[in-house]
Amino acid sequence: MKSRLLLIAGACLCAVGLSACCSQPKQSEPVKKEVGIQLYSVRELIGVFGKSEGDYKPVLQALAEMGYTSVEAASYKDGLIYGQTPEQFRQDVEAAGMKVLSTHCTFNLSDEELAEGDFSRALEWWDVCIDAHKRAGVKYIVAPSMRRVKTLAELDTYCRYFNEVGARCNAAGIRFGYHNHSREFEKIEERVMLDYMLENTDPDKVFFQMDVYWAVMGQASPVDYFNKYPGRFRLLHIKDRREVGQSGMVGYDAIFRNAETAGVENIIVEMEGSSYGDVLRSVRECIDYLLAATFVEPSYEK
């Protein structure tokens, strides 16, 4: 009798176990979101600013496997991107399963051009640059910075210059933008530089790529800028002191909640440095953070 009871109890336990196993939810598919990466983040592996190093193809493959869907280049020089023709670079990025979304490049005005307001020579450089990036398939060209200017007159010259570059980009089917660092939140003749640039560039020709980390470092609120200048920020650089979310200084939840007001179309991770001396580990942590964050939408493309 005792042994029979044990057999019955065992059968019941097996049945319960089988039922519990069968009732387990199926493992969900990995979260997919449109997230780009600025290749400056992996500069120690592939070079930057026209100084290309090594073979970028394994790095592109690793980034795609992490979940990144597009790249923003940071090494244009003399018609080449990372030392390759625009067509070859595009082919290599797409072979890895991503797209060439955007690029960082610029041509700073000389002292003479700045003083005279004649930037025709600089525009010749831009004609070659725009053509190369059109062949690479980029959607956005972004000036990552500008030379230091001392007066509003000089800043106004740059605004007129950027308007002209933007017009030429528009003609090629590309959008032109400007990326901030912290110094654009400083004042020139009692005017905040970034405010002046936003108010003196044509919204149809120049958008802004808000680098949220550098805005915070400039003691500015990205959300305040989104509300003050709605629709002007087509791209966001999602950044922290090192890995995204590492410092606790940047209010990403509020930034993403106001993305529609800002006019955001794409988000791009950029990393200044690694906590581990291992950039691939760090950029993986960045996208893992964004994939897990419920406040980040799967896509912002219009």
N, C-alpha and C positions, 0 to 999 in steps of 0.2 A: 504493500500500500504506500509505504513511504517513498519507495523508488518511483512508483507511478506518479505521485504528486510532484516529485522533482522533475520528471519528464514533462508533465503538463506545464509546470512553472517555466521550464526552459523554453518550451514551445511558445508560451505567451510572450516571454522576453524577446525571442527572436522575431515574433510578429510585430511587437512594439517597435523594435529596432528597425525592421524592414519598413514599417509604416513611416517612422520618423525620417528614414533615409529617403523614401520616395517623396515625402512632403517638402524636402529641402528645395528652396528656389534655385533655378538654374543660374549659373554665374552670368552676370550681366556683361554685355559687350563693353570693351574699353571706351571711355568717354572720348569723343572726337570733337575738337575745336579748331577753328582757324587761328593759328598762332604763328607769327613770323619770328625770325631771329636775325638780328644785326650781326653780320659775320665779324665785326670788330670784336665780338665776345670771344672768338676763338682765334684771335690774331696771332697768338704764340704758336699756333699749329700751322696756319696757312699764310701768315703775313698780312700786311695792311698798307694802305696809302701808296699803291704802286710798287711796293716791295714784297712781291709774292714769294712764298717759301713752300717747298715740299709739294705733295700731291693733295689737293683739296678734296678729291673724290671720296676717299674713305671717311673724311670728316662729314661731308654732305650726307653720306649714307647713314652715319651714326646719328646725325641730327634728325633725319627723316624717321628713323626707327624709334626715336624718343617721342615723336608725335608732332614735331614742327612741320608746318605745311608750306612755308615760303621762306625766302631769304631776302635780306637787304644787304646789298654788296657794299664794300668799303675799300675797294682797291682798283680805281679806274686811273689809267694813265695812257696817254697817247693812243687812244682808240681801242685799248685792250682792257679787259676786266680780269683781274687776277692773272695777268700775263697771257690770257687766251683771247681769241676773237670773241666778239659778243655772241655770235652764233654757237660757238663751241661751249662757252660758259653756260648759255641757256640749255643746250643739249645735256650737259653734265648735271645741271641742277634738276632738270626734268627726269633724267634717267634715275635719279635718286628718289623720285616720287614727290618732289616739291616744285614750286614755281618761283621765278624771279619777280618778286613783287616791286622792289624799290632799290634805290642806290643812294649813297652819300658821296657827293663830290661837289667841288666848287672852284671858282677862279676869283681870287681876291683882287680888288682894284689897286693899282699902283698909286703912289703919292700924286703923280701927275694927273691920272684919271680922276682921282678923288677931288683934286683941286679944281680941275677944269670941267668936271661933269661929263666928259666925253669917254664913254666906255665901249666905243665901236670895236676896238682891238679885242677886248675881253669877250665881246659877243661872237667874234669869229671862233674863239675857243669853244664857246657854248654850242655853236652850230655843229661842230665835229662831235662833241660830247653827246648832244641830244640824238644825233643820228646813230651813234654807237649803241646807246641805251634803247633806242627804238628797236634796233635789230636784236637786242637781248630780251626784248619782250617786257620791259619794266612798265609799270603803271604810274610810278611816282619817282621823280628826281628830287632829292632833298639836299639843300646846302647845309652842311653840318655845323657851320659857324661862319663868322665874318671877322675881318681884321678889326682891331680896336679903332673906334672913331672917337673924336674928342668934342665935336660940336653937333648940334641938331642939323646944321647945314650938311655936314658930312653924312649923317644918318639919313637925311632926306635923299641924298644922292644914291645911297644904297637902296632905298625904297624904290626909287625910279629905275634903278638897275635891275632889281628883282622883278619889277613889273614887266620889264622888257624880256627878261629871261623867261618869265612865266608865259608871256604871249607866244614866244617861240616854241616852248614846250607844248602849249595848247594846240598849235598848228600841227604838231607831230602826234597828237593824240595822247599826250603825257601831261600829268599834273605836276606843278612845281611848288615846293614848299621850303620852309626854313625850320631848322631844329635849334631849340634853345639850350643854353647852359645856364649857370647861375648868374653870370654877369649881365644877361639881358634884363635882369630885374633891378639893376643899378640905375641911377638917374644921370641924365645928361641935361644940363641947364634946367633942372627941376622937373624933367619929364622922364618917367620910367621908359627905358629903351624899348621893351617889348610892347608896351601900350602904344608908343609912337609908331612902331612898325606895323602893328595890327591896324592902326587907324590911317596909315598912309600907304598901304599896299592895297591893290585891287583884289577883293575877295574872289573874283573870277579868274585871277591870274596867279595868286599866291595864297597857299594855305600854310598852316603851321603844324609842325610835328611837336607836340608837347612831350618833353622829357620830364616825367613826373618827379623823378628823384631830384634832378637839377632845379626844378621849380621849388621843391621843398627846401633844398639847400640855399636857394635864393630868398628864403623866408616868404614865399608866396604860396597861395592856395590854388592848386589846379582847378578845383571846383569853382572857385570865385571867378577864375578866368573863363571857364566854360560858360558861366552865366552872364558874364559881362560881354563876351564876344561869341555868342552862340553860332555854331556851324563852321567855325574857322579852323577846327582841329581835326583834320581828316585822319591823322595817324597819331598813335600814342606810343612813346617809348616806355615800356614797363621795366622799371629798373629800381635797384636798391643799392645800398653801399657795396654789397657783394651779391649774394643770391636773392632773388625776389622773395620778400617777406622776412628776410634775415634780420633787419635792424629794428623793425617795428615802428619806424619813423613815417612811413608812407601809408596813408589811408586808402588802400586799394578799393575797399568796398564802396566808399563814397565816390571815388573816381569812376568806377564802373557803373554805378547807379546813375551817373550823370553823363554817360557816354553819348546818349542820343542827343542831348542838348549840345554837347561839344561838336557833334557832327562826325563822330568817329566812324571810320570805314574799315580800319584794320589795326590790330595791336601787334607790337613787335617787341620781343625781349631784347634788351641790351645789358650786358654785364661788364662792369668795370674791373672786377677782380674776383678771384676765387678764395674761399675760406680754407681750402684744402690744398692749394697748389695743383689742382686737377680740374681744368676747365670743363672737361666733358662731364664729370660728376656734377659740377656746379650748374651747367646749363640744363642738365637733366632735372635737377631739383627745381629750377625755375619753371620749367613747363609742367612738372608734376604739381607744383603749387597752383598754377592756373587751371589745370585740368580738374583738380579737386575742388576749386573755389566755386561755390554755387552762384556767386554774384557775377561770374564771367560767362557771357553768352557763347553759344557754339560758333556764332559768326556775327560780324558787324557790317559785312558788305551790303551795300544797298542794291 
